[in-house]
Amino acid sequence: MADSLVIVESPAKAKTIGKYLGSKYIVKASMGHVRDLPKSQIGVEVENDFNPKYITIRGKGSIMKELKDARKKVKKVYLAADPDREGEAIAWHLAHVLDLEEGESCRVVFNEITKQAVKDAFKTPRQINMDLVNAQQARRILDRLVGYKISPLLWKKVKKGLSAGRVQSVAVKIIIDRENEINDFVPEEYWSILAKLGIGKNEFEAKFHSIDGTKRELHNEDEVKEILEAIAKQKFTVTEVKERERQRHPSPPFITSSLQQEAARKLNFRAAKTMSVAQQLYEGVDLGKEGTVGLITYMRTDSTRISTVAQDEAKEFIVGKYGSDFSPETPRQYTKKTSANAQDAHEAIRPTSVLREPDEIKSFMSRDQYRLYKLIWERFVASQMTSAILDTLTVDIAAGRATFRAVGSKVRFKGFMQVYVEGNDDGSTDEDKLLPALKQGDVLTNKDIEPKQHFTQPPPRYTEARLVKTLEELGIGRPSTYAPTLETIQKRGYVAVEEKKFVPTELGELVIEQMEQFFPEILDVEFTAHMEEDLDHVEEGEGEWVKVLADFYKSFEKRLEVAEEEMKEIEIEDEVSDEICEKCGRHFVYKMGRFGKFLACSGFPDCRNTKPIVKETGVNCPTCHEGQVVERRSKKGRIFYGCTRYPECDFVSWDKPISKPCPQCGKLLVEKRTKQGIKHNCTSCDFSEEVQDQED
């Protein structure tokens, strides 16, 4: 007969924990929060110390009844929600609803869902931490005040259905500021000169470096001609060979933001998907005979700390699998990230046991679970390995007055690179660039001289990974807020996604323009980061949550009054297209959705006809030879290519078709983009060629 009730957030977590605790425990799921502020009103008594008016969330009545009935049958209740502010708040709300005594030791927390960790946690239950609860309440109330006070103004002055958010508004402004940088960017011309040189049967490349012993940047074609004249008919002779050894150190284990960034780079996961799959790995996967096990530690963390138990296990594994040379003498310690706001409440994200190698348990996981677990496992193992040793070679080559330079590197000892190398946003790789054996005095063969014109590029638009990194560096938001923030700004139509990069919409720009004029502190990065610090102080017991809200509201209330009086009404007119709606005869207008522009009937809501804006590729359909291949979007926003005669013709391709035919078989060529570059591949034979990126 069970004598204890354990409440967690999800059925998956309940199932895993239930197996560890046995028959004396009933384990139930609350399905997340059970109480919240009402949606129909602000729900905060501003004049009464910001007292929140919580209500049972709609649809949770049956769950609450089930939990209350279970409560009556047991002597003890344990609240085992996730180990963060949100989890603490869920536990506090449950304690209130179930009439648990204040100060009762009912809270159980664990950083990983393994048998030992769960059993140890139940040996030392604690009281609900009201500092954590108050930090969560303060954030919730703060966001409610901003959203429910500014949003009605935007409905009245700009467009119905708009919303303003404290963190989301800053994120949109960052995207708009970057777009303005791009629009204002003036490209500057520069040139490079590449020499293709040979010695014996070996060929390699060297770049122009200096003239008359002075490093020289080439800005125009005239300067290039001057260099070409100076090296005409000159011998290329090796003047100096420098060899040096350098070490490359492993990256620290994942925190929330770095996991989201790397999953975007290597797995093409959006932030929301990364967190969803990570939650599944944390809550538990059925491993057959071993049962259901949580495979990773808690995934909302900004700490790189690793427990000594995990380090010892990793060391033993690394020595056994790769050899003692791959394990450092003392375990690697990673300091907290540079931000003063890092909480260090949990360990870094790591496998609960390094002995569960990804490929050995692959059959028990979905494809997404396996890929993310493998990434986390490899990153952690690599973080506990020795540094890589690289030999770098720098060769200076004289050609008359000019000097060319060739740089090569070779990995002498792989170290952590045996397991994992961190990705990067610019797509460069860490492949060896080998040079032939060269010595001072060697005379080289001039195979070719290639001058090339370039133009400086504007800063890139933000991808999800770049934006998460920027928000983290600026101290905006916290690990749990990155993914929902990115989702919200897209759903509201403030930004669109084009080629996996954020582009501000006209609506987003209008809203931010009004916010900048009337609520500048909401968009001020330093103000927002300082607010996050204040909330952290509350969590640490060093600040009063009511004072934090009162200090904010004092100036915010005045700005609301000014905005109510002075904000002008703005009428957003849709751009009318030349296309006619085939259903009602009215003109289509351009609208902006979360995946970019589309056409909608101007007769909305009477006519709800919409259609995508077709981008032509200039390629005839290879299947029916009558239609044209155009760019389309799937329901999830992914770009693909199809025939204009669909559904009569079913041609479809995820890769962009190329207008020229395959030189070997005459069939369709498609463009393949990878981090290594762009290739044209034949869809019928094995032909493949590398092409120059037009942006270069």
N, C-alpha and C positions, 0 to 999 in steps of 0.2 A: 504494500500500500504506500503510495507516494505521500510524503510529508512536506515537500517543498515545491514551490512554483517558481520557475525561471522564465523571465520574459526577455526576449531579444527582438530585433526589428523584422527579420525576414524568415520565411519558412525554411530556406536553405540553411541558414545559420542554426535554426532550431533543430533541424534534422542532425546536423553534425554534432552539436553540443549534447543533444539527447543521447546519442550513442556512447559518448564519453561518460556521462553522469549515471546512467543506469536507471532502474525502475523506481528508485526513491524520489526521483525528480520528475515533475511535469514541466515540459518545455513548450512555451507558446510564443507566437509571433504577434507583435503589435502592428506590423506592417507600417513601420515608420512612426511619425508623430501621431498622437491621438488628439491633441489639443493645439489650437493655433488662434491667432487673431481672426476675427470675422472678415469675410471678403466684402460684405455689404456696407461696412463702415470702417472708419479709421481704427476703432477699437483701442484707443489709447487716451487716458484721461490726463491731458497735458497739465492741467492746473492742479492735479493731485499727484505730484511727483512722478508723472508719466506712468501711472498705474495701468498695466495692460489688462484688457478684458478678454480672457481666453474662453473659447467655446469648443465643444467636441466637434471635430472635423466631420463634415457631412459624409455619410457612408461608413463611418467608423462605429456607429451605434451597436451593430451586431458583434463587432470585435470586442468592444468594451463590455458588453453583457457576458461574453464568453470568458473574458479575463476575470470579471467580478465573480462569476459562478465558480471558476477554478480557485479563486482566492479563498472562498468560503470552506474549501475542502482541505486546505493545508495549514500548517502551523507557521511556515516561514515563506517569505517572498524575496527572491533575488532579481535585481534589475541589471541585465547584462548587455545593455546597448553599447554601441561602438565607443572606443576610448577617446572621445574628443568633445568639444563644446556641445555639438549637436546631440551626441549620444547622452551627455550629462543632462541636457535639457529634456530629452525624451524620458529619461529615468525620473526626473523631477516631476514631470507631468503625470507619469504613471503612478508615482507615489501619492500624488494629490488625489487622483481619481480613485485609487484603491484604498484610500484612507490609511496609509501607512504612517506610523508614528514619526514625528519629526526627530531627527537625530538617530534613527534606527540604522544599523549597519546592514544595509540591503544592496549596496552597489558593488558589483563585481566587474572588474576590467581585465582584459588580457590583450596583448599586442599581437598574438598569433593564436589561431584556433587549432591547437594540437592537444592531444590527450593530457600531456604533462602540464602545459601552460594553463589549460582550463581547470584541472584539478588543483593546481597551486593557487589559482585565483580564488577558488571557492573556500580555501583555507583561511583567507585573509580578506573578507568583505569589509568595506568601509562605508562611512556615511556619504551621502550625496554632497559633492563639492559645490557649494553655492557660489563660489567665485567663478567657476566655469559656467554655471547656469546664468549668473548675472551678466557675464560677458556675452553669452549667446542672446539673452534677452535684450541687452543694450543694442547689439547689432540688428536684431530683428525689428526693434522699435525705431531705431534710427532709419533703417531702410523703409519702414512703413511711413514714417513722417515725411521723408523725401518723396516717396512714390505717391502717397495719397494727398499730399498738399500741392505738389507741382503738376501732377498728371491732369487734374480737372482744369487747370489753367491752360495746359496745352490743348485739351479737348476743345475748350472755348475759343482759343485764339488761333490755333493752327489746324488741327484735324482731330476728329473724334476717334477714340480708341488708342491714342498715344500714351506712352508711359515714360516716366523719368526714373532713373535709378542711380544710386550713389556711385557704385563701381562701374556699372554698365555705361554711364555717361562719360566717365573718364576714358574707358576703352574705346568708345566711338570717337572721342576727340583725338586720341592718339592716332587712330586710323585716318581721320580727316587731316591732321597735321602732316602725316606722311604723304598723303595724296597732294597736298599743297606744295610740299617739298619737291615732289616729282614734277608737278606742273610748272614750277618756277625754275626747274633745273635747266641750266644752259650747258650743253655738251661741249667739251673741249677736245680738240684734235690732238692726238699724239701718235707716234710711229715706233715701230720696232724693226730691227734687222736681225734676221735669223740666218746663221751660217750652218749649212750641212757639211760636215767635215768627215774625213776618213783617214784611218791609219791601218795599213794592211787590208784585211777583209772587214774590219769593223767600221761602222758609221755611227756618228752621234751628232747632236746639235749644240750650238753655242750661240748666246745672244750678245749683241753689241752692248758694251759696258761703258767705255770711256775713250777719250781722244786726248792725246798728249798728256796722259797721266791724270786727267780730270774727268770725273764721272759726268756724263752728258745725257740730258733728257732730249728727245727728238720731238719737236712740236709741229713740224710741217714738212712738206715734200722737199723744199729747198735745202733744209738741213740734212735730210736723208741723202740727197744727191751729193752734198759736200762730203759726207762720210764714204759714199760709194766711190767717189773719185779718189779719195785718200787711200782706199784699200785696193783699187784697181791694179791688177797684175802684181800684187804683193803676196809674199809667201806667208802662210799661217804657221807660226812656230810657237810651241809651248814654252812659256816664260816662267811659270810658277805652278807648282802642284802643292796644295795644302790638304793634309789629311787630319781629321780630328774625330774623336769619339764623343758622342752625346747620348744621354739617357732620355728615354721617354717614359713618363710615369703613368700608371693607370688612372682612370677617372674614378671618383668616389662612387659608392653604391647609390642607387636611385633615391631621390626624393620625389614628391608628387610632380613638381614642375618639370624636372629633368626626365622623368618617365614619360610624361605627356609629349615632350619635345622629341625624344628619341623614338617613341612609338609612331609619331607622325613621320619622321624621317625614314625609318627603316621598315615600318609595317603599313604606312599610309593610313593610320588610324586617326580619326578625329578625337579631340580631347574627351568628349562625352563617351565615346566607344571605349577608349582606353580605361576610363574609370569604371565603366560598367563591367568590362571583362575582368579587371583587377578585383572588383568586388566579389565576383564569382570565385576567383582563385583564393581570395581571403576567406570566404565563408565556407568553402569546402568542395572537394571533388571526390566522387566515389572511385577509389582505386582498387576495386575488387576485393581480394582477400584482406587487404590492409584496412578496408572500410573507408568511410568518408573522412577526408583530412583537409585542413586548411593548408594550402600550398605556399602562400606568401604571408608575410607580416602585414600589419595595417598599412593601407596605401595612401592615407592622407597625413603626410608628415613633411616637415621641412628640416629634419635632422639627418645627418649622415653618420650618426653614432651606431656602432655595432656591438652587440653583447660579446663578452669574452667566450661564452659557450659556443656561439656561432663562429667566432674566429678560430677557436681551437678545432672545431669540426672541419672548417674550411682548410686549415693548415694540414691536417691529417689526410684529407682527401687529395689536396694538391700534390703533396709529397708522394702519395701512393700512385696517383695517375700520371703525373708529369715529371716527377723527380724532385729531389731536394733543391736543385738549382732554381726552381721556379717558385720557391717559397722563401720570403724574406726572413732574416734571423729573428726579428721582432715583428709582431703583427702590425699591420698598417693602421694608423689612427687618422681619421679625417676630422678636421675641425668643423664647427658649425659654419654654414654659409656666411658670407661677409655681411649680409643684412643684419642689423641689430635686432630685427623683428623675429628672427628664427626662434621657434619655441622649444625645440629639443625635447618635446614631450614623449616622443616615441623613438624607436630605432628607425634606421633607414629602411627602405623597402628591400627585402631580401627573401630568398626561399626559406621556409621553416626548417628544412633540412637539405643541405647541399648534396646529401647522398641520393636524393630523388632526382636523378639526371633526367633532363627533358625527354630524351629519346626512349628511355626505359618506361616512362608512364604516358607516352604520346597517345596510345590507343584508348586511354580513359578520358581524354580531353577533346573538346571541339577544336577545329583548326585555329580559331582565334585564341582560345585559351592556351593552346600549345605554343603558338608563336609569341604571345606576350610572356608566358612563363619562361620560355627559352631565353628571351631578351633579359628578363630580370635575373635569371639564374646565371647567365654568362657574365652580366655586368658585375654581379656580386663576386663570383669566383675570380674574375680578372682583378677586381679591386683589392683582393688579398694576395696577389701574386707579385713577383719581382718586376722591376722596371725592364723595359726592352733596351737593348744596346744597339745603336746604329753607328755605322762608319760613314762619315760624310766626306766627300771629295770635291774640292773647289779648284778648277783649272783655269788659269789665265792664259790667253792665246793672243800673241801679237800679230797684227797684220799692218805693217807700216806704222803709221802714227796711232792707229786704233787698237783697242784691246777688246777682245770678246771673252766671255766667261761661260763656262759650262759647270753645272753643279749636279752631282750625283749622290745617291745614298744607297746604302745596303744594310739590311738588318743582319747584324752579326749574331745577336741572341734575341729570340722573340719575346721571352718573358711573358707578360700578360697578353701580348698580341697573339699568342698561341690560341687564346680563347675568344678574345673580343677586342674590337677597336671602336671607339665612339664615332658616330656619324657627325656630319656638320652641314650647315645650311647652304654653303656655297657649292656643295657637290664635289669638292676636290677629294682625291683618294690618297691613300698612303702606300701606293704601290712603289716598289723599288724603281729608281731611275739609275740604271747602271751605266757607268762609263768604262771604256776599255782601259787597259793598263797604259798609263801615260807617264812620261818623265820629262823633265826640263830639257829643252833642245830638240824634242821631236818635231819634225816637219810634217805637216798634215796636208792631205789632199783637199782642195776646195771643190766640193761636189756641186754646191749651189748656194747662191745668196738670194734670200727672199725678204725684201722690204714689205712691210704691212702697215696699212693705215688702221687706226683705232679711234674710237671716241669714248670719252668717259661716260659712265652710265649713272643714271639717277639712283638714289637709294631704293632698294626693292620694296614692293608692297609687303604688308604683313601676311605671313602664313599663320595658321593657328600656333605652330611651334614658336615662331618669332614673337608673336603677341604675348603668349604665356611667359616667355623669357623676359620680355620687356616689363610686363606687369609685376613679375617677381622682383626684378632689379629695382623697380621704382617703389616697391613696398605697397603696391595696390592689391587689395584682396588677400586671400589666404588659400592654402592648398584646396580647401573644399569649394572655393568660389570660382576658380578658373573656368572649369567646364560649363557650369550653368550660365556664367556671364557671356561666354562666347555663343551659347545657344540662344540666349535672350536677345542679343543685339541683332541676330539674324531673323528671328521670328518677328521682331517688331518692325522689320523692314528698314532699319537704320543703316545696315550694310548688306552688301551682296557678296557672293563668292564667285570669282572668275578665275579659272585656271588655278584653283586652290588658294587664291589670295583674296584678302578682304578689300572691297572697294566701297567707299561711302556712297549712299544714295542721296538724291536731292532731299528726301524727307529727313534723313539723318543730319544733313548739313543745316537744314532749317531749324531743327530742334536744338542742335548744339549752338547755333547762332543766338537763339533766344536764351538758352541757358547761360552762355558766356556773358550776355548783357545784363541779365537779372540775377543770376545765381553763380557768380564767378568762382566762389569758394568750392562749390560742388565739383567743378571741373579742374580745380587747382591740384596738381599732382602732390605737392608738398602737404597741402591741407589734408588730402585724403589719406596719405601715408601716415601723417601725424595722428589722424583719427584711428587708424589701425593700431598704432602704438598705444593710444589711450585704452582701446579695448583689450590689448594685451596686458596692460597694467591692471585692469579690472580682473582678468583671469588669474593674474599672479597675486591677487589680494592686495595690490598697492594702489588701487584707485576705486572711487565710488561711481557706480554705473549711473546713478541719478544725476550726479554732478556733470558727468561727461555729456549726457543728453541736454541738461540745462544750459551748459556753456554753448553747445551747438545751436540750440533753439533760440537763444537770445537774439542773435543776429539774423538767423534764418527767418524768424517771424517778421522782422522788419522788412526784409527783402521780399517776402510774400506780399505784404501790403503795397509796396512800390510796384511790383509786377502786376498786381491786380488792377492798379490804376493806369499804368503806363504801357504795358505790353499791347501792341497793336495786333488787330486781327489780320491774319495772313490767309489769302485764298490760294490754294495750290491748284493750278490748272494743268490738266493732263495734256501732254503733247499729242496732237491728232495725227494719225498716220494716213497714208493714201489708200490703205486696204479697206475693203467693205466687208462687213459681217455678212456671211452667206445665210444666216438664219433670220436676220431682221432688217438688213439693208442699211444699218447705221455704220458710221466710220468706227474702225478700231482705234483705240488710244494706247499709248505706251504706258505700261505699269512696271513697277520694280518689285520683284519678289526676292526671296532669300537666295535664289540661284541666278539672279540677274534680271534683265528686262524681258518682258513678254507682252503680247498683245491681248487686250481685253475689249469687249464691246462697250461703246460709250453709252449704250442703253441700259447698263446695269442700274438697278437690280432686276428690271423687267427681262433683260436678256443677259445670261451669265456665260455667254460664249467666250472662250479664250483660246489662244493658240501660241505656240512658240515663235520666236523670231528666227527665221531660217538663215543660217550662214552657209553660203555656197562655198564649195571647195574647188570648183572648176574641173572636176573629174567626172567623166561619164561613168554610169553604173556598169561595173564589170559583169553583172549577172544578166540584166535585161537589155543593156546597150541602148535603152531609150530614155531612161530617167537620168537625173543628175545626183551625185552623192552630196548630201548636205549634212551639216553638223546638227545634232539633236541632243536632248538631255533626257536621262532616265528619270523616273519618279523620285529617286534619291539625289538627283542633281548631277550625276556622273555624265560626262560628255561621251557620246558615241556617234557613229556615222552610219547613215542609212540612205536608201533610195527615195527620191521624191515621189515615186509611183507606189509607195507602200499604201495599202497592204497587197496590191497586185504583185509587187516585187518584194521579196523578203531579204534582200541584201542588207547585211549589218556588219559593222566592224568597230572594235574598241579603239583601233589604231587609225590615225589619220591617213587616208589614201593620198598618193602622190600622182601628179598628172602624167609624168613620164612612165613608160612601160619598162618592165624588167629587160635589161640588155641581153640576158641569156635566153629567156623563154617567152618574153613579150607579155607576160601576165602582170597583175596588179602589184605595185610597190606600195608599202606603207611606211610611215615614219615611226620609229621607236626611239623614245627619249629615256635615257638612263643617266645615272650620276656620272658615268664615264663619257657621255656625249650623245650625239644624235646619229642614228643609223637609218638607212633605207633598206628594208628587208623585203624580199619577194614572198608573196603569199603562196606560191606554187613550188618554187625550187629553192635551192640553198644559197642563192645570191644574197650578199649583204655588203654594203659599203658605208664607210664613215663619211659624214658630211660636216661642213663647217657651220656652226651655229651663227645665224644671221645677226644675233645680238652682240656677237663678239666684236 
